[in-house]
Amino acid sequence: MPTYGYQCENCGKTFEVFQKVTDSAITKCSDCGGKTNKIFYPVGIIFKGPGFHITDYCRPKEAEKETSNESSGAKDAKNSKALDKKAS
């Protein structure tokens, strides 16, 4: 069951209640009998996978530099082997 938060307009008391989605909202404060308002909580959503917030979930720049250095070193080794084969 979801948890719903309420706040009393009169006394300022906040409280949470486990309710079914189909249950009606609580309209009276249990302490003072004042009118209550439902509190809306922010929801944390994380989109993962290709195409979602690429800048938020990208690799750190240091890791990119390391992999680019490693890949350029591998390319240099391949190029030198190819040149050696052409020369002989």
N, CA, C and O atoms as a CHARMM CRD file, in Angstrom:
* protein
*
  352
    1    1 MET  N      0.84300  -1.18300   0.00000 PROA 1      0.00000
    2    1 MET  CA     0.00000   0.00000   0.00000 PROA 1      0.00000
    3    1 MET  C      0.88700   1.24500   0.00000 PROA 1      0.00000
    4    1 MET  O      1.93400   1.27500   0.64500 PROA 1      0.00000
    5    2 PRO  N      0.45600   2.25500  -0.72300 PROA 2      0.00000
    6    2 PRO  CA     1.22500   3.49800  -0.75200 PROA 2      0.00000
    7    2 PRO  C      1.10500   4.28400   0.55400 PROA 2      0.00000
    8    2 PRO  O      0.13100   4.14900   1.29400 PROA 2      0.00000
    9    3 THR  N      2.10800   5.09400   0.81200 PROA 3      0.00000
   10    3 THR  CA     2.11400   5.97600   1.97500 PROA 3      0.00000
   11    3 THR  C      1.77800   7.38400   1.51000 PROA 3      0.00000
   12    3 THR  O      2.41200   7.90100   0.59000 PROA 3      0.00000
   13    4 TYR  N      0.80100   7.99900   2.12700 PROA 4      0.00000
   14    4 TYR  CA     0.40700   9.36100   1.78800 PROA 4      0.00000
   15    4 TYR  C      0.70100  10.27700   2.97000 PROA 4      0.00000
   16    4 TYR  O      0.47000   9.90500   4.12100 PROA 4      0.00000
   17    5 GLY  N      1.20100  11.45500   2.69100 PROA 5      0.00000
   18    5 GLY  CA     1.49000  12.43100   3.72300 PROA 5      0.00000
   19    5 GLY  C      0.43000  13.52400   3.73700 PROA 5      0.00000
   20    5 GLY  O     -0.08600  13.93000   2.69500 PROA 5      0.00000
   21    6 TYR  N      0.12200  13.98400   4.92500 PROA 6      0.00000
   22    6 TYR  CA    -0.86900  15.05700   5.09300 PROA 6      0.00000
   23    6 TYR  C     -0.31100  16.11400   6.03000 PROA 6      0.00000
   24    6 TYR  O      0.53000  15.82200   6.88100 PROA 6      0.00000
   25    7 GLN  N     -0.78600  17.34800   5.86900 PROA 7      0.00000
   26    7 GLN  CA    -0.41200  18.44000   6.77000 PROA 7      0.00000
   27    7 GLN  C     -1.66800  19.21900   7.13400 PROA 7      0.00000
   28    7 GLN  O     -2.49800  19.54000   6.28300 PROA 7      0.00000
   29    8 CYS  N     -1.77900  19.51200   8.42600 PROA 8      0.00000
   30    8 CYS  CA    -2.93300  20.26200   8.92200 PROA 8      0.00000
   31    8 CYS  C     -2.71300  21.74900   8.68700 PROA 8      0.00000
   32    8 CYS  O     -1.63300  22.27400   8.96000 PROA 8      0.00000
   33    9 GLU  N     -3.74200  22.43100   8.17800 PROA 9      0.00000
   34    9 GLU  CA    -3.66100  23.88900   7.96400 PROA 9      0.00000
   35    9 GLU  C     -3.72900  24.63900   9.28400 PROA 9      0.00000
   36    9 GLU  O     -3.15900  25.72400   9.40800 PROA 9      0.00000
   37   10 ASN  N     -4.41800  24.07700  10.27400 PROA 10     0.00000
   38   10 ASN  CA    -4.64900  24.76200  11.53700 PROA 10     0.00000
   39   10 ASN  C     -3.43900  24.66500  12.48100 PROA 10     0.00000
   40   10 ASN  O     -2.90800  25.69000  12.90900 PROA 10     0.00000
   41   11 CYS  N     -3.00200  23.44600  12.80400 PROA 11     0.00000
   42   11 CYS  CA    -1.92600  23.28400  13.78100 PROA 11     0.00000
   43   11 CYS  C     -0.56100  23.02000  13.13100 PROA 11     0.00000
   44   11 CYS  O      0.46000  23.09300  13.81600 PROA 11     0.00000
   45   12 GLY  N     -0.51700  22.72000  11.84300 PROA 12     0.00000
   46   12 GLY  CA     0.74300  22.49800  11.14700 PROA 12     0.00000
   47   12 GLY  C      1.31200  21.09500  11.30300 PROA 12     0.00000
   48   12 GLY  O      2.40900  20.81800  10.81600 PROA 12     0.00000
   49   13 LYS  N      0.58800  20.20800  11.97100 PROA 13     0.00000
   50   13 LYS  CA     1.05900  18.84000  12.18000 PROA 13     0.00000
   51   13 LYS  C      1.14200  18.10800  10.83700 PROA 13     0.00000
   52   13 LYS  O      0.24200  18.21900  10.00500 PROA 13     0.00000
   53   14 THR  N      2.22400  17.36300  10.63800 PROA 14     0.00000
   54   14 THR  CA     2.33700  16.51700   9.45200 PROA 14     0.00000
   55   14 THR  C      2.32600  15.05800   9.89200 PROA 14     0.00000
   56   14 THR  O      2.89300  14.70700  10.92600 PROA 14     0.00000
   57   15 PHE  N      1.68100  14.22100   9.10300 PROA 15     0.00000
   58   15 PHE  CA     1.60700  12.80200   9.41600 PROA 15     0.00000
   59   15 PHE  C      1.46400  12.01200   8.12500 PROA 15     0.00000
   60   15 PHE  O      1.02500  12.53000   7.09800 PROA 15     0.00000
   61   16 GLU  N      1.85000  10.73800   8.20500 PROA 16     0.00000
   62   16 GLU  CA     1.76300   9.84800   7.06100 PROA 16     0.00000
   63   16 GLU  C      0.82200   8.70400   7.37800 PROA 16     0.00000
   64   16 GLU  O      0.74700   8.24000   8.51600 PROA 16     0.00000
   65   17 VAL  N      0.09300   8.24700   6.34200 PROA 17     0.00000
   66   17 VAL  CA    -0.89000   7.19600   6.51600 PROA 17     0.00000
   67   17 VAL  C     -0.73400   6.18900   5.37300 PROA 17     0.00000
   68   17 VAL  O     -0.57700   6.57700   4.21500 PROA 17     0.00000
   69   18 PHE  N     -0.78000   4.89400   5.70500 PROA 18     0.00000
   70   18 PHE  CA    -0.82400   3.85200   4.68100 PROA 18     0.00000
   71   18 PHE  C     -2.26800   3.72300   4.22900 PROA 18     0.00000
   72   18 PHE  O     -3.15000   3.41300   5.03000 PROA 18     0.00000
   73   19 GLN  N     -2.50900   3.96100   2.94000 PROA 19     0.00000
   74   19 GLN  CA    -3.86900   3.88700   2.41000 PROA 19     0.00000
   75   19 GLN  C     -3.86100   3.18100   1.06700 PROA 19     0.00000
   76   19 GLN  O     -2.85400   3.17100   0.35800 PROA 19     0.00000
   77   20 LYS  N     -4.99200   2.59400   0.73000 PROA 20     0.00000
   78   20 LYS  CA    -5.16100   2.06200  -0.61200 PROA 20     0.00000
   79   20 LYS  C     -5.33200   3.23500  -1.57800 PROA 20     0.00000
   80   20 LYS  O     -5.70600   4.33800  -1.17900 PROA 20     0.00000
   81   21 VAL  N     -5.05800   2.98000  -2.82200 PROA 21     0.00000
   82   21 VAL  CA    -5.23100   4.02400  -3.83400 PROA 21     0.00000
   83   21 VAL  C     -6.69900   4.42200  -3.93400 PROA 21     0.00000
   84   21 VAL  O     -7.01300   5.57600  -4.22500 PROA 21     0.00000
   85   22 THR  N     -7.57700   3.49300  -3.70000 PROA 22     0.00000
   86   22 THR  CA    -9.01300   3.75100  -3.82300 PROA 22     0.00000
   87   22 THR  C     -9.61700   4.41300  -2.58600 PROA 22     0.00000
   88   22 THR  O    -10.75400   4.88300  -2.64400 PROA 22     0.00000
   89   23 ASP  N     -8.88000   4.46200  -1.45900 PROA 23     0.00000
   90   23 ASP  CA    -9.40200   5.10600  -0.24700 PROA 23     0.00000
   91   23 ASP  C     -9.50900   6.61200  -0.45500 PROA 23     0.00000
   92   23 ASP  O     -8.73200   7.20500  -1.20300 PROA 23     0.00000
   93   24 SER  N    -10.47400   7.21500   0.21100 PROA 24     0.00000
   94   24 SER  CA   -10.63400   8.67100   0.11200 PROA 24     0.00000
   95   24 SER  C     -9.58100   9.36500   0.98800 PROA 24     0.00000
   96   24 SER  O     -9.09600   8.80100   1.96800 PROA 24     0.00000
   97   25 ALA  N     -9.24900  10.58300   0.61200 PROA 25     0.00000
   98   25 ALA  CA    -8.22900  11.35300   1.33200 PROA 25     0.00000
   99   25 ALA  C     -8.73100  11.74500   2.71400 PROA 25     0.00000
  100   25 ALA  O     -9.93100  11.91300   2.92600 PROA 25     0.00000
  101   26 ILE  N     -7.80400  11.88600   3.64500 PROA 26     0.00000
  102   26 ILE  CA    -8.14700  12.32200   5.00300 PROA 26     0.00000
  103   26 ILE  C     -8.33400  13.83300   4.96300 PROA 26     0.00000
  104   26 ILE  O     -7.46900  14.55400   4.46600 PROA 26     0.00000
  105   27 THR  N     -9.46400  14.31500   5.48500 PROA 27     0.00000
  106   27 THR  CA    -9.77800  15.74400   5.41200 PROA 27     0.00000
  107   27 THR  C     -9.69600  16.45300   6.75400 PROA 27     0.00000
  108   27 THR  O     -9.65000  17.68200   6.79800 PROA 27     0.00000
  109   28 LYS  N     -9.67600  15.68500   7.87400 PROA 28     0.00000
  110   28 LYS  CA    -9.62400  16.29700   9.19900 PROA 28     0.00000
  111   28 LYS  C     -8.39900  15.83000   9.96100 PROA 28     0.00000
  112   28 LYS  O     -8.04200  14.65300   9.91600 PROA 28     0.00000
  113   29 CYS  N     -7.75800  16.75400  10.65900 PROA 29     0.00000
  114   29 CYS  CA    -6.60800  16.44500  11.50600 PROA 29     0.00000
  115   29 CYS  C     -7.09100  15.65200  12.71900 PROA 29     0.00000
  116   29 CYS  O     -8.13100  15.96100  13.30200 PROA 29     0.00000
  117   30 SER  N     -6.32900  14.63300  13.08900 PROA 30     0.00000
  118   30 SER  CA    -6.72200  13.80200  14.23800 PROA 30     0.00000
  119   30 SER  C     -6.50600  14.52200  15.56500 PROA 30     0.00000
  120   30 SER  O     -7.12100  14.15600  16.56700 PROA 30     0.00000
  121   31 ASP  N     -5.63100  15.55700  15.59200 PROA 31     0.00000
  122   31 ASP  CA    -5.37500  16.29100  16.84300 PROA 31     0.00000
  123   31 ASP  C     -6.36100  17.42900  17.06000 PROA 31     0.00000
  124   31 ASP  O     -7.01400  17.49600  18.10200 PROA 31     0.00000
  125   32 CYS  N     -6.47300  18.32700  16.08200 PROA 32     0.00000
  126   32 CYS  CA    -7.27900  19.53800  16.30300 PROA 32     0.00000
  127   32 CYS  C     -8.56300  19.58300  15.48100 PROA 32     0.00000
  128   32 CYS  O     -9.40800  20.44800  15.71000 PROA 32     0.00000
  129   33 GLY  N     -8.72300  18.67400  14.53500 PROA 33     0.00000
  130   33 GLY  CA    -9.93500  18.66400  13.71500 PROA 33     0.00000
  131   33 GLY  C     -9.88700  19.65100  12.56200 PROA 33     0.00000
  132   33 GLY  O    -10.89500  19.85200  11.88400 PROA 33     0.00000
  133   34 GLY  N     -8.73200  20.27600  12.32400 PROA 34     0.00000
  134   34 GLY  CA    -8.59400  21.23500  11.22900 PROA 34     0.00000
  135   34 GLY  C     -8.51100  20.55200   9.87700 PROA 34     0.00000
  136   34 GLY  O     -8.37700  19.33200   9.78700 PROA 34     0.00000
  137   35 LYS  N     -8.59100  21.35700   8.82600 PROA 35     0.00000
  138   35 LYS  CA    -8.54600  20.86100   7.45700 PROA 35     0.00000
  139   35 LYS  C     -7.11800  20.41100   7.11500 PROA 35     0.00000
  140   35 LYS  O     -6.14700  21.07900   7.47000 PROA 35     0.00000
  141   36 THR  N     -7.00600  19.27100   6.42400 PROA 36     0.00000
  142   36 THR  CA    -5.69000  18.76400   6.02200 PROA 36     0.00000
  143   36 THR  C     -5.51800  18.85500   4.50600 PROA 36     0.00000
  144   36 THR  O     -6.48100  18.81000   3.74100 PROA 36     0.00000
  145   37 ASN  N     -4.26300  18.98300   4.10800 PROA 37     0.00000
  146   37 ASN  CA    -3.89200  18.97500   2.70000 PROA 37     0.00000
  147   37 ASN  C     -2.93800  17.82300   2.46200 PROA 37     0.00000
  148   37 ASN  O     -2.10100  17.50900   3.30800 PROA 37     0.00000
  149   38 LYS  N     -3.07500  17.19000   1.29200 PROA 38     0.00000
  150   38 LYS  CA    -2.18400  16.09000   0.94900 PROA 38     0.00000
  151   38 LYS  C     -0.83500  16.65900   0.53900 PROA 38     0.00000
  152   38 LYS  O     -0.77100  17.64700  -0.19200 PROA 38     0.00000
  153   39 ILE  N      0.25100  16.03100   1.01000 PROA 39     0.00000
  154   39 ILE  CA     1.60700  16.44400   0.65900 PROA 39     0.00000
  155   39 ILE  C      2.06500  15.57800  -0.51200 PROA 39     0.00000
  156   39 ILE  O      1.97200  14.35200  -0.45300 PROA 39     0.00000
  157   40 PHE  N      2.55100  16.20200  -1.55400 PROA 40     0.00000
  158   40 PHE  CA     3.06400  15.47500  -2.70600 PROA 40     0.00000
  159   40 PHE  C      4.57100  15.39100  -2.59600 PROA 40     0.00000
  160   40 PHE  O      5.25700  16.41000  -2.51500 PROA 40     0.00000
  161   41 TYR  N      5.08200  14.17300  -2.59500 PROA 41     0.00000
  162   41 TYR  CA     6.50600  13.94300  -2.47300 PROA 41     0.00000
  163   41 TYR  C      7.13100  13.83100  -3.86200 PROA 41     0.00000
  164   41 TYR  O      6.50700  13.31100  -4.78700 PROA 41     0.00000
  165   42 PRO  N      8.36300  14.31900  -4.00400 PROA 42     0.00000
  166   42 PRO  CA     9.03700  14.14900  -5.30100 PROA 42     0.00000
  167   42 PRO  C      9.41700  12.68200  -5.50800 PROA 42     0.00000
  168   42 PRO  O      9.73700  11.96400  -4.56100 PROA 42     0.00000
  169   43 VAL  N      9.37300  12.27000  -6.73900 PROA 43     0.00000
  170   43 VAL  CA     9.67000  10.89100  -7.07400 PROA 43     0.00000
  171   43 VAL  C     11.02600  10.83800  -7.76500 PROA 43     0.00000
  172   43 VAL  O     11.27700  11.60100  -8.69800 PROA 43     0.00000
  173   44 GLY  N     11.88900   9.96000  -7.32200 PROA 44     0.00000
  174   44 GLY  CA    13.19300   9.80000  -7.94900 PROA 44     0.00000
  175   44 GLY  C     13.10600   8.83400  -9.11200 PROA 44     0.00000
  176   44 GLY  O     12.77800   7.66100  -8.93000 PROA 44     0.00000
  177   45 ILE  N     13.39800   9.31900 -10.30000 PROA 45     0.00000
  178   45 ILE  CA    13.35800   8.48100 -11.49300 PROA 45     0.00000
  179   45 ILE  C     14.73800   8.50300 -12.13200 PROA 45     0.00000
  180   45 ILE  O     15.33700   9.56400 -12.30200 PROA 45     0.00000
  181   46 ILE  N     15.23000   7.33600 -12.47900 PROA 46     0.00000
  182   46 ILE  CA    16.51500   7.24400 -13.16800 PROA 46     0.00000
  183   46 ILE  C     16.27400   6.53200 -14.49500 PROA 46     0.00000
  184   46 ILE  O     15.83700   5.38100 -14.52300 PROA 46     0.00000
  185   47 PHE  N     16.55900   7.22300 -15.58100 PROA 47     0.00000
  186   47 PHE  CA    16.45800   6.62800 -16.90200 PROA 47     0.00000
  187   47 PHE  C     17.82100   6.08100 -17.27100 PROA 47     0.00000
  188   47 PHE  O     18.80500   6.81900 -17.30600 PROA 47     0.00000
  189   48 LYS  N     17.88000   4.79000 -17.54400 PROA 48     0.00000
  190   48 LYS  CA    19.14400   4.17700 -17.93600 PROA 48     0.00000
  191   48 LYS  C     18.98500   3.56900 -19.31500 PROA 48     0.00000
  192   48 LYS  O     17.88900   3.19700 -19.73500 PROA 48     0.00000
  193   49 GLY  N     20.09000   3.48000 -19.99500 PROA 49     0.00000
  194   49 GLY  CA    20.07400   2.89400 -21.31800 PROA 49     0.00000
  195   49 GLY  C     20.44700   3.92500 -22.35100 PROA 49     0.00000
  196   49 GLY  O     20.61600   5.10100 -22.03000 PROA 49     0.00000
  197   50 PRO  N     20.57600   3.49500 -23.58800 PROA 50     0.00000
  198   50 PRO  CA    20.99800   4.43100 -24.63700 PROA 50     0.00000
  199   50 PRO  C     19.92500   5.48200 -24.91300 PROA 50     0.00000
  200   50 PRO  O     18.74200   5.17000 -25.04500 PROA 50     0.00000
  201   51 GLY  N     20.36700   6.72000 -24.99600 PROA 51     0.00000
  202   51 GLY  CA    19.46300   7.80200 -25.35600 PROA 51     0.00000
  203   51 GLY  C     18.89500   8.59200 -24.20200 PROA 51     0.00000
  204   51 GLY  O     18.23500   9.60500 -24.43400 PROA 51     0.00000
  205   52 PHE  N     19.12100   8.17500 -22.95800 PROA 52     0.00000
  206   52 PHE  CA    18.56700   8.90000 -21.82000 PROA 52     0.00000
  207   52 PHE  C     19.67100   9.65700 -21.09400 PROA 52     0.00000
  208   52 PHE  O     20.58500   9.04500 -20.54200 PROA 52     0.00000
  209   53 HSD  N     19.59300  10.95000 -21.09100 PROA 53     0.00000
  210   53 HSD  CA    20.48700  11.81600 -20.31800 PROA 53     0.00000
  211   53 HSD  C     21.95500  11.39900 -20.46700 PROA 53     0.00000
  212   53 HSD  O     22.61700  11.08300 -19.47800 PROA 53     0.00000
  213   54 ILE  N     22.44200  11.40000 -21.66100 PROA 54     0.00000
  214   54 ILE  CA    23.79500  10.92700 -21.94700 PROA 54     0.00000
  215   54 ILE  C     24.84100  11.71800 -21.16300 PROA 54     0.00000
  216   54 ILE  O     25.89100  11.17400 -20.81900 PROA 54     0.00000
  217   55 THR  N     24.57600  12.97000 -20.88300 PROA 55     0.00000
  218   55 THR  CA    25.55600  13.77400 -20.15200 PROA 55     0.00000
  219   55 THR  C     25.56500  13.44500 -18.66700 PROA 55     0.00000
  220   55 THR  O     26.57100  13.67400 -17.99500 PROA 55     0.00000
  221   56 ASP  N     24.47000  12.91600 -18.14300 PROA 56     0.00000
  222   56 ASP  CA    24.40800  12.59100 -16.72000 PROA 56     0.00000
  223   56 ASP  C     25.08400  11.26900 -16.38900 PROA 56     0.00000
  224   56 ASP  O     25.61400  11.10600 -15.29000 PROA 56     0.00000
  225   57 TYR  N     25.07300  10.33700 -17.30800 PROA 57     0.00000
  226   57 TYR  CA    25.59300   9.00900 -17.02800 PROA 57     0.00000
  227   57 TYR  C     26.82100   8.66700 -17.86900 PROA 57     0.00000
  228   57 TYR  O     27.10000   7.49200 -18.11100 PROA 57     0.00000
  229   58 CYS  N     27.54300   9.67000 -18.30900 PROA 58     0.00000
  230   58 CYS  CA    28.72300   9.39200 -19.12500 PROA 58     0.00000
  231   58 CYS  C     29.91200   9.04500 -18.23700 PROA 58     0.00000
  232   58 CYS  O     29.89900   9.26900 -17.02700 PROA 58     0.00000
  233   59 ARG  N     30.94400   8.49000 -18.88000 PROA 59     0.00000
  234   59 ARG  CA    32.14100   8.10800 -18.14400 PROA 59     0.00000
  235   59 ARG  C     32.91900   9.35300 -17.75000 PROA 59     0.00000
  236   59 ARG  O     32.85400  10.36800 -18.44400 PROA 59     0.00000
  237   60 PRO  N     33.65200   9.28800 -16.65000 PROA 60     0.00000
  238   60 PRO  CA    34.47600  10.43900 -16.24700 PROA 60     0.00000
  239   60 PRO  C     35.52500  10.74300 -17.31000 PROA 60     0.00000
  240   60 PRO  O     35.99400   9.84200 -18.00600 PROA 60     0.00000
  241   61 LYS  N     35.88600  12.00000 -17.42900 PROA 61     0.00000
  242   61 LYS  CA    36.84100  12.42900 -18.44100 PROA 61     0.00000
  243   61 LYS  C     38.20600  11.78300 -18.25800 PROA 61     0.00000
  244   61 LYS  O     38.90400  11.53300 -19.24100 PROA 61     0.00000
  245   62 GLU  N     38.59800  11.50900 -17.02300 PROA 62     0.00000
  246   62 GLU  CA    39.88900  10.85600 -16.77900 PROA 62     0.00000
  247   62 GLU  C     39.90400   9.45500 -17.39300 PROA 62     0.00000
  248   62 GLU  O     40.90800   9.04200 -17.97500 PROA 62     0.00000
  249   63 ALA  N     38.80600   8.73200 -17.26500 PROA 63     0.00000
  250   63 ALA  CA    38.73200   7.39100 -17.83200 PROA 63     0.00000
  251   63 ALA  C     38.77700   7.45500 -19.35600 PROA 63     0.00000
  252   63 ALA  O     39.37000   6.58500 -19.99500 PROA 63     0.00000
  253   64 GLU  N     38.15700   8.47900 -19.94300 PROA 64     0.00000
  254   64 GLU  CA    38.18600   8.64100 -21.39300 PROA 64     0.00000
  255   64 GLU  C     39.60600   8.89400 -21.87100 PROA 64     0.00000
  256   64 GLU  O     40.02100   8.35900 -22.89900 PROA 64     0.00000
  257   65 LYS  N     40.35500   9.70900 -21.13000 PROA 65     0.00000
  258   65 LYS  CA    41.73500  10.00200 -21.51400 PROA 65     0.00000
  259   65 LYS  C     42.58800   8.74200 -21.46100 PROA 65     0.00000
  260   65 LYS  O     43.40700   8.50600 -22.34900 PROA 65     0.00000
  261   66 GLU  N     42.39700   7.92900 -20.41600 PROA 66     0.00000
  262   66 GLU  CA    43.17700   6.70200 -20.27200 PROA 66     0.00000
  263   66 GLU  C     42.89000   5.74100 -21.41600 PROA 66     0.00000
  264   66 GLU  O     43.81400   5.15800 -21.98400 PROA 66     0.00000
  265   67 THR  N     41.62200   5.57000 -21.75800 PROA 67     0.00000
  266   67 THR  CA    41.28200   4.63600 -22.82800 PROA 67     0.00000
  267   67 THR  C     41.72600   5.17900 -24.17800 PROA 67     0.00000
  268   67 THR  O     42.10900   4.39800 -25.04800 PROA 67     0.00000
  269   68 SER  N     41.68600   6.48500 -24.38000 PROA 68     0.00000
  270   68 SER  CA    42.13800   7.03700 -25.65200 PROA 68     0.00000
  271   68 SER  C     43.65700   6.89500 -25.77100 PROA 68     0.00000
  272   68 SER  O     44.16900   6.65400 -26.86400 PROA 68     0.00000
  273   69 ASN  N     44.38000   7.04200 -24.66100 PROA 69     0.00000
  274   69 ASN  CA    45.83000   6.84400 -24.68700 PROA 69     0.00000
  275   69 ASN  C     46.17000   5.38300 -24.97700 PROA 69     0.00000
  276   69 ASN  O     47.08900   5.09400 -25.74300 PROA 69     0.00000
  277   70 GLU  N     45.42700   4.46900 -24.36500 PROA 70     0.00000
  278   70 GLU  CA    45.67700   3.05200 -24.59300 PROA 70     0.00000
  279   70 GLU  C     45.37000   2.68100 -26.03700 PROA 70     0.00000
  280   70 GLU  O     46.13300   1.94900 -26.66700 PROA 70     0.00000
  281   71 SER  N     44.26200   3.17900 -26.56000 PROA 71     0.00000
  282   71 SER  CA    43.88500   2.83300 -27.92700 PROA 71     0.00000
  283   71 SER  C     44.84400   3.46800 -28.93200 PROA 71     0.00000
  284   71 SER  O     45.13400   2.86300 -29.96400 PROA 71     0.00000
  285   72 SER  N     45.34500   4.68100 -28.65200 PROA 72     0.00000
  286   72 SER  CA    46.29400   5.30200 -29.57200 PROA 72     0.00000
  287   72 SER  C     47.61900   4.55700 -29.53500 PROA 72     0.00000
  288   72 SER  O     48.29900   4.46700 -30.55700 PROA 72     0.00000
  289   73 GLY  N     48.00200   4.02100 -28.37600 PROA 73     0.00000
  290   73 GLY  CA    49.22100   3.22700 -28.26600 PROA 73     0.00000
  291   73 GLY  C     49.09100   1.93300 -29.05800 PROA 73     0.00000
  292   73 GLY  O     50.05200   1.49700 -29.69200 PROA 73     0.00000
  293   74 ALA  N     47.91700   1.31600 -29.02700 PROA 74     0.00000
  294   74 ALA  CA    47.68000   0.09200 -29.78500 PROA 74     0.00000
  295   74 ALA  C     47.70700   0.38900 -31.28100 PROA 74     0.00000
  296   74 ALA  O     48.23100  -0.40600 -32.06100 PROA 74     0.00000
  297   75 LYS  N     47.14900   1.52700 -31.68600 PROA 75     0.00000
  298   75 LYS  CA    47.16800   1.91600 -33.09300 PROA 75     0.00000
  299   75 LYS  C     48.59500   2.15800 -33.56400 PROA 75     0.00000
  300   75 LYS  O     48.95500   1.77000 -34.67600 PROA 75     0.00000
  301   76 ASP  N     49.41100   2.79700 -32.72700 PROA 76     0.00000
  302   76 ASP  CA    50.80700   3.05400 -33.08100 PROA 76     0.00000
  303   76 ASP  C     51.56000   1.74600 -33.27400 PROA 76     0.00000
  304   76 ASP  O     52.37000   1.62300 -34.19200 PROA 76     0.00000
  305   77 ALA  N     51.29500   0.77300 -32.41500 PROA 77     0.00000
  306   77 ALA  CA    51.96200  -0.52900 -32.52900 PROA 77     0.00000
  307   77 ALA  C     51.54500  -1.22400 -33.82000 PROA 77     0.00000
  308   77 ALA  O     52.38400  -1.82000 -34.49500 PROA 77     0.00000
  309   78 LYS  N     50.27000  -1.15700 -34.17300 PROA 78     0.00000
  310   78 LYS  CA    49.79200  -1.76400 -35.41700 PROA 78     0.00000
  311   78 LYS  C     50.41900  -1.06900 -36.62200 PROA 78     0.00000
  312   78 LYS  O     50.83500  -1.72100 -37.57900 PROA 78     0.00000
  313   79 ASN  N     50.48100   0.26200 -36.56500 PROA 79     0.00000
  314   79 ASN  CA    51.05800   1.01900 -37.67600 PROA 79     0.00000
  315   79 ASN  C     52.53000   0.68300 -37.86200 PROA 79     0.00000
  316   79 ASN  O     52.99600   0.55600 -38.99400 PROA 79     0.00000
  317   80 SER  N     53.26500   0.53700 -36.76700 PROA 80     0.00000
  318   80 SER  CA    54.70700   0.23700 -36.89400 PROA 80     0.00000
  319   80 SER  C     54.91100  -1.16000 -37.44900 PROA 80     0.00000
  320   80 SER  O     55.85300  -1.38300 -38.20900 PROA 80     0.00000
  321   81 LYS  N     54.03700  -2.12800 -37.08400 PROA 81     0.00000
  322   81 LYS  CA    54.12100  -3.47800 -37.63700 PROA 81     0.00000
  323   81 LYS  C     53.81700  -3.45800 -39.12800 PROA 81     0.00000
  324   81 LYS  O     54.48500  -4.13200 -39.91300 PROA 81     0.00000
  325   82 ALA  N     52.82200  -2.69300 -39.51300 PROA 82     0.00000
  326   82 ALA  CA    52.47000  -2.59200 -40.93100 PROA 82     0.00000
  327   82 ALA  C     53.60700  -1.96300 -41.72600 PROA 82     0.00000
  328   82 ALA  O     53.89100  -2.39600 -42.84300 PROA 82     0.00000
  329   83 LEU  N     54.26000  -0.95100 -41.16800 PROA 83     0.00000
  330   83 LEU  CA    55.38200  -0.32200 -41.85800 PROA 83     0.00000
  331   83 LEU  C     56.56200  -1.27800 -41.99200 PROA 83     0.00000
  332   83 LEU  O     57.24700  -1.29700 -43.01500 PROA 83     0.00000
  333   84 ASP  N     56.79100  -2.07500 -40.94100 PROA 84     0.00000
  334   84 ASP  CA    57.87500  -3.05400 -40.99700 PROA 84     0.00000
  335   84 ASP  C     57.63600  -4.08500 -42.09500 PROA 84     0.00000
  336   84 ASP  O     58.56900  -4.47000 -42.80000 PROA 84     0.00000
  337   85 LYS  N     56.37800  -4.53600 -42.24300 PROA 85     0.00000
  338   85 LYS  CA    56.04300  -5.50900 -43.28400 PROA 85     0.00000
  339   85 LYS  C     56.22200  -4.91600 -44.67700 PROA 85     0.00000
  340   85 LYS  O     56.69600  -5.59100 -45.59000 PROA 85     0.00000
  341   86 LYS  N     55.83300  -3.63300 -44.83500 PROA 86     0.00000
  342   86 LYS  CA    55.98500  -2.95900 -46.12700 PROA 86     0.00000
  343   86 LYS  C     57.43900  -2.75900 -46.46500 PROA 86     0.00000
  344   86 LYS  O     57.82500  -2.87800 -47.62800 PROA 86     0.00000
  345   87 ALA  N     58.25000  -2.46000 -45.48300 PROA 87     0.00000
  346   87 ALA  CA    59.66600  -2.20900 -45.71400 PROA 87     0.00000
  347   87 ALA  C     60.40100  -3.48000 -46.11100 PROA 87     0.00000
  348   87 ALA  O     61.37000  -3.40600 -46.86600 PROA 87     0.00000
  349   88 SER  N     59.97600  -4.63700 -45.63000 PROA 88     0.00000
  350   88 SER  CA    60.69300  -5.87200 -45.93900 PROA 88     0.00000
  351   88 SER  C     60.17800  -6.56500 -47.14500 PROA 88     0.00000
  352   88 SER  O     60.69300  -7.61900 -47.51700 PROA 88     0.00000
